[in-house]
Amino acid sequence: MSGETISAEQAASFVESGMWLDYGATHCQPDVFDKALAARKDELENVKIRTCISMRPRAVIEQDPEGKHFHLFSWHFSGYDRRKHDTGLCNYTPLNLGEVPDYYRRFLDPVDVAILKTCPMDDGGYFNFGPMNMWQRAVIERAKLVILEVNPHIPYVFGKENGVHVNEVDYVIEGDNQPCSELPNPEPGEADRKVGQLIAAEIEDGACLQIGIGAMPNAVCSLLMESGVKDLGIHTEMMTDGLGLLYRSGRVTGARKALDRGKVIYTFALGSQALYATANRNPDWYCHQVDYTNSPHIIMQNDNVVSINNTTQIDLQGQVASESDGIRHLSGTGGQLQFVRGAYASKGGKSFICLASTYEKRGERRSRIVFTLTPGNIVTTPRSDVMYVVTEFGMVNLKGKSVAERAQAIICLAHPDFREDLERQAYENHLIPRGVSFACRKNQLDEVGRAARSSPG
């Protein structure tokens, strides 16, 4: 019988040792089923669970701290996933996030059991995925068994194939009615505001925005609310609180978009309850699958695309490492590379990689701009793809620049305390040939000085 309602314990009884399970991502990860499955740990071994951005502790992992029975395989780490990775209980799967539906359809064996949290069934017989339409359709198409955990507190959102019909569902279990998890928004610091000011000045009327996670991108949104910019569009992977505020302020109309004109396009929303309330039954917002939002050939169809993403380290050739600290994995590639490429291909498009010039570790200030990347660090965006790089000390466009020009330009973005050493390393290793100078160096230093003096704080 399609969509038969059963208990969580009955649903968990279908799991056998050696199976692959799929928990989906963020808001659609099951909680009641997870607890019921954890209770069976002594009966099972080698159960592998695909997941992404876990927003709550997973009972199967919490009750199996030595990893004898369950193991997580994540498409992108949350803070929780990172901590479990550090103890050997969670493993990362490399990707471009927008390609994941294709992985499920072409390269992965059918999932044994897919367990996804959804809204309750609507009058048309559909279970809405809520503000999280990543690759559930691809999982369901080939899964051997499909189980839904329904929760009335998930926002009902409009979107392309953002749900599953009861005829495709094997069993339904009742959820625990928890509201969607929230993602805290850190207050922007001085460096965040300076970077935000530099990027906001580059955004023109009618620009189409993609904003990544973090205080810096959200600082850009705050500054845009204070500016006179208008008719902004949104085509993004992650819908953030900053973008939600821009929409509610009236700055976002989508009127100048060539694709999906008038619509806010996203694949998942992660932030506050206010953000989820804005998404709920909002006809202006359209939740697409990630292979639509993140594909460069789709992104480029809008003019003046602006992509803004954080990184944690960049070297003097422009290689951007955004997802690991050496071999310790921190987050994931996500959609950064695809949006960098899509924005560049857009008519008038701009992509920004932003970072604070320094960070604190074990009481020591260190530079995020380095001669060579930390050994083991993963390159998220290759040097050939990087366009604008921004720190609190300025901005540079690397397109068309030689290695020597790049090195000099990037050194100017570093904290002054680290510039001399970086320059020495660049000369000693022939990144910058002796006897060669570039007029842009003095001009850039002058611009950095002006930006630092004019920035708030």
Buried (B, 14 or more C-beta within 10 A) or exposed (E): EEBEEBEBBBBBBBBEEEBBBBBBBBBBBBBBBBBBBBBBBEEBEEBBBBBBBBBEEBBBBBBBEEBEBBBBBBBBBBEBBBEBBEEEBBBBBEBBBBBBBBBBBEEBEEBBBBBBBBBBBEEEBBBBBBBBBBBBBBBBBEBBBBBBBBBEBBBBBBBEEBBBBBEBBBBBBBBEEEEBBBBEBEEBBEBBBBBBBBBBEBBBBBBBBBBBBBBBBBBBBBBBBEEEBBBBBBBBBBBBBBBBBBBEEEBBBBEBBBBBEEBBBBBBBBBBEEBBEBBBEBEBBBBBBBBBBBBBEBBBBBBBBBBBBBBBBBBBBBBBBBBBBEEEBBBBBBBBBBBBBBBBBBEBBBBBBBBBBBBEEEEEEEBBBBBEBBEEBBBBBEBEBBBBBBBBBBBBBBEEBEBBBBBBBBBBBBBEEBBEEBBEBBBEEEBBEEEEEBEBBEEBBEBBEEBEEEBEE
